[in-house]
Amino acid sequence: MYSIYLTRGTFLPSPASIVKASATKSSAVKSPAPSLLSIGLADHDRIRAEIVACERCTRLRTYCTGIGETRRRAYQDQQYWARPVPGFGDPRARVLILGLAPGAHGANRTGRPFTGDGSGDFMYPVLHELGFATKDRAISRDDGLRLRKAWIASVVRCAPPGDKPTPQEIRNCASHLAAEIAALPDVRVVVCLGKIAWDGYLAHLLAAGIIARRSDYTFGHAAEYRLPHGIHLLGSYHPSLRNTNTGKLNRAMFARVFAHARELAGLK
């Protein structure tokens, strides 16, 4: 059963098939009462389809589509995903990892968060070493990499020009984040990679009535708070090349955050 969760949480079909499926109504068929497993998987499939089909932000959709058409020289022979990128991982995750947005030639190309770019090359070896990932390298959405007790998503699902989404674009994506969080009932720790992810998660908590003020929670690397509903919130600098190449974030710093997340989540 556990391997089914991991497989369904990791595999992403082509964007065209997801968009088509999201617009198709299922026919009424008599069947036995669904199990909690099937309900959970159905929720994730529905949320994934809604994210991939999203067209709320014209600027972002135009940018992502254009990048997918022109492509970087190194990827001229590849078909870019060029759709909003849903989260992926283990639906029984105890740790939620939140990033900013897909990379223009990373997740916007591969269709999976932190896959095929420098940030992922830095992050996945650490997740693998600590038991959160089955492989230490993420190349494509069908490379067989799976997450264990972790889920990775972002506060913005389309690659923004210059890695800078507008406040309205972040708000437009808020319902996608809320839906994924609601479908992850076992999460005990949230690790936000960078201040924009941190602020996006706090905005979710504020809208949900869980916190009263965002100003009570200050971002910083290794920042830690226990939230009113019992979830532990941890901060980390984003594993962007800008941070890792300059030494602002190194492997030891990053690993300490996730080792602590594992401890707080009750994982051995």
N, C-alpha and C positions, 0 to 999 in steps of 0.2 A: 504494500500500500504506500509505503514511504517513497519508493522509487517512482511510483505513479505521480505523486505530488511534485517531485523534483522535475520529472520529465515535462509535465504540463506547465510547470512554472517557468521552464526555460525555453521551450520551443516556441518560435513565432513563425507562423506561415507568412506568405507574401502579403504585402499591403493590399494588393488588389483583391485577394480572396477575403481578407478581413473586412474591407469596406463593403464588398458585396454581401457578405454574410450578415453584417450589421443592419442592412436594409431589407433583409428577407425575414418574413414572419414564419415561425415554425408552425406546422400543421398540428392539429389536435390529435394526439395518439394516446390511447389508454395504456398506462404502464404502472408498475408497482410504485409505491411511495418512495421518493428519492431518499438516499442516505445522506448523512451530514457531509460525507466526502463528495458526493455528486453535487450537492448544493453549493459547497465551497468552490469546486471547480467551475460550475456554471457561472457563479458570480464573477470569478476572475476572467472567464472567457467573455462575458458581457462587458465588463469594464474595459478589457483590452480592446474589444471591437469599437467601443465608443471613443476611446482615446485615439485610435488609429484613424477613425473617420472624421475627427474634429476639424472644423474649418473656421474657428472663431477669430483667428488673428490673421488678417489678410497680409500684413507685412511679413510675418514669419512664414506663412505658407508660400508666398511668392519667393522668398529667399531660399527656403529649403528645396523647393522645386527647381529653382534656377541652379543651385549648387549640384543637384542631382543630374541636371542636363549637361552642364559644362564639365564637371568632375575635375579632380586633381590629376595631373599627368600620370602619377604612379597608379591611379585607379581607373584609367580610361577603359579597361576591359571589364569593369565591374558594373553591375546594376545597383544604383543607390536605392536605399529604402525610401528616403525623401518623404516620409510621413511622420506624424507625431509618434514619439517613442514611448510605449508603455513600460511600466516597471516589470521586473522579472525576479524569479527566485523561488523560495520555498513558501507555500501558502501557510505553513505552520511556523513561519519565521518568528523568532524572539528578538531579533535585531533588525531594525529598519534603517537603511543607509540612504540618506537624501543628498543628491547633488543639485547643481544649478540647472543645467540644461544639456541636451545632446551636443556633441561636438560636430561642427559642420562636415568634417570628413571622417569622423568617428562613428558615433551612434546614428547620425543622419545617413551614413553610408551603410552601416551594418544592421541597424534596426534593434540594437540592444544596448542598454546603458554601459558606458565606459568600455566599449568593445571596439578595438581597432584604432586606438589612439594612445598618446603618451601617458595620459592620466590613468588609463586602464593598465598600461604596462607597469606603472608604479604600484597601483592598488591591488591587483589580483594576486601577485606573489605573496603579499602580506595576508590577504584573506585565505589563501591556500595554506600558508604556514600555520595559521591559527585555526584551521579546520572549517572555515566558512565556505570555501570553494573547493571543488574537486580537481581543478587545474590551476596552474599558476600563470596561465596566459589566455587572454580572450582575443580571438581573431574574428569570429563570425558568429551569428546567432545559431548556427547549426554545428558548432565545433565540439559539442558534447559537454561543455562546461556546465556544471550545475552548482547551485548554492545550497548550503545546509544551514537551516535555522536562520537564514538571512534573506532579506528582500531589498533590492536596489531600485530606486526610482529617482525622479527629479521634480523640482517644483515647477519647471517649465518644460513642456514636452516637445517643443520644436527648437531647432538650433537658431539662436538669435544672432544678427549681425554684430560682430565685435564682442560676442559673449555678453551682450548687454540688453536683456529684455526690458521693456518699459514696465512701469508699475501696473498699467492696465493689462498688459499681456500676462503678468504674473497672476493678477486677479482672475483673468479669464481661465487660467489653468487650475484654479483652486479647487474646483469641484472634482477634477480628476484625482487630485491628491487625496481629497476627503474620501472619495469612493474606494481608493486602494487601501487607505488606512482602515476604513470600516470593514474591509474584507480580510484584515489581518488581526484577528482577535487575540493572538498569542504574543503580540509584540510587547516587550518589557523595556526595551532600550531603543532610543532614536539617536543616531549619529548624523549630525548635519555637517556636510563638507562645504565650508565657506559661509560667509555672512548672509548671502542672498538665500541660501537654503535654510539657514537658521531663522531668518526673518519670515520666510515663507511658511515654515512650520509653526512659528509663533502666531502668525496671522490665522492659521487653521485653528489653533487652540483658542484664540480669542473669539473667532466666529462660533466655535462650538461651546463657548461659555465655560471653558476649563480654566482659563486664566483671566485676570482682570486687566492686566497691563503688560504690554510687551517690554516696557522699560525695566521691569523687574528681572529680566534675564539678559545678561550681557554676553555677547559672543567673544570667544577667544579660543585659541588652541588649548585643548584639554579642559575647557570650561565644563562644569558639571552642575546639574540641577535635578532635584527630585520634584516632579510636577505634582499638582494637587490630585490628579487621578492615579498617581503611583508610578507613572512612567519615568524612567531616567533619561534626561536629555544631555547628550555629550556634544561638544564642538570640536572640530578639527579644521585646520587650514585645508583648503581644497588641493588635491594632488595634481594641480595643473603644472605644466612644464615651467611656467613662470615662477611658481613657488619651489618646485623640486630642483630646478637647475640653479637657482640662486642660493639654495641651502636654507631658505625660510622654513621648508618642511623636509625632513629627512626620514628615512625608513624607520629608524628607532622611535622617533616621535610619533609617527603614524601607527606603528605596531602597538605602542603603549596604549593608545586610545582604544584600539580594537581588542586588545587583551583585557582591558578594563571593562569594555562593553560585554565581552563574553562572561566575565565574572559576575557583573550586575544582572545579566540575563539568566544566571543559574546554570550555565553550560559548563560541563567538565571536559 
